[in-house]
Amino acid sequence: MSDQNKSGFAALIGRPNVGKSTLMNCLIGQKIAITSNKPQTTRNRIQTVYTSAEGQIVFVDTPGIHKSRNRLGDYMVRVASRSLREVDVILYLVEPSTYIGAGERQIMEELQKIDTPVILVINKIDTVKKEELLALIDLYRKQMDFAEIVPVSALKDDNTKELIKCIMNYLPYGPAFYDEDTVTDQPQRQIAAELIREKALRCLNEEIPHGIAVTIETMKWRKKIVDIEATIICEKESHKGIIIGKQGAMLKKIGSDARRDIEEMLESKVNLQLWVKVKKDWRDSDFLLKNFGYNQKDCE
């Protein structure tokens, strides 16, 4: 890449569960951010990198903007707000609904206070008819002066190339921030922990809310295998029983589902050992939040 290429930062923001992580994984063609059907899955800022002949986009995936109920929630909102001040363009993701709720209005109010160009990305267009989509574009156009409005389906990889072109239009010229092989700044340990957390959220479905974290205790490379020991942290003794399941069946399922994704990421066989520990009210403890990788410097 030369100085004649574009290079810059794009933040993905939106209400919880609008598909930010799915879109980011789709755009870079690799699974980095975890996805689940539960809101507030993403807890840290995750930077991923898209590089092409035209330039380089560093995507910053932020936690969903929502009303916080604990210190973890405060942390997530601060991380999202800080990201908006540091990027060249903002991708504001919404679902294709003609009802614009208080949460969406709150985000648009915040966006109107900053000078960064905002591209409205209407995701999940595979779920609506074309005429509904046109009405929706018209509705949002009246709410705010967006730089662009781009409808996409992250799940079906529909119109995403058009979105990349739009983003490039708003980036400055300059050298790349990362070499062309880089897809994320996340350490492998952190991605492994997040993949385990994703599988736990999916397997446990509605039984346990967001009161789980995952820590990687050890990650050791042998000749053809990686040994990983990890702990799932939960808030209550009753949650521990649910995570382990009858005769350890649930924990085994979480482990085997996570192992497949981790093997794909590391391109190696993985021996994964999982434990479960109870840390009461960890989401309200500054010390434990820091211990579990939620760095305050991410939101200063």
SULNORHU-V156538 format. One line per field, one symbol per residue. phi: phi as a letter, one per 40 degrees, with the letter a starting at -180 (. if undefined). psi: psi as a letter, one per 20 degrees, with the letter a starting at -180 (. if undefined). A space follows every 50 residues. Layout:
BEGIN
phi = ???
psi = ???
END
This chain:
BEGIN
phi = .bccccaabbcbbicdgchcccccdcccgacbccbacccfccbbcbbbbb baccibbccbcbcccaccbacccddcccccccdccbbcabbbcbccbccb cccccccccccccbcccbccbccgcccbccccccccdcccdccacccabb cabcccfbgccccddccddbcccicccbccccbacccddccccccccdcc ccccfccbcccbbbbccaabcbdbabcbbbbccbcbdccdccccgcfgcc cccdccccddccccccfacbbbbbbbbbbdfccbbdccdcdcgcccccbc
psi = priirqpapppprrqqkikghggghghikqogqqqrjqrkgphrppprpp pahhappopopqqqprpqiahgggggghggghhhijrhqpooprqmpioo ahgghgghgghiiqipqpppoorkiiirqghhgghgggghhihqnqgqoo prohgjlpjhhhggggghhjqrqrqqhqriipiqjpqhggggghhghghg gghicihpbjkqrpqogqoppagjqppppqppprhqhhhghgggrpkjgg hgggghghgghhgggilqqpoppprpqpopkhijogghgghjjnphiij.
END
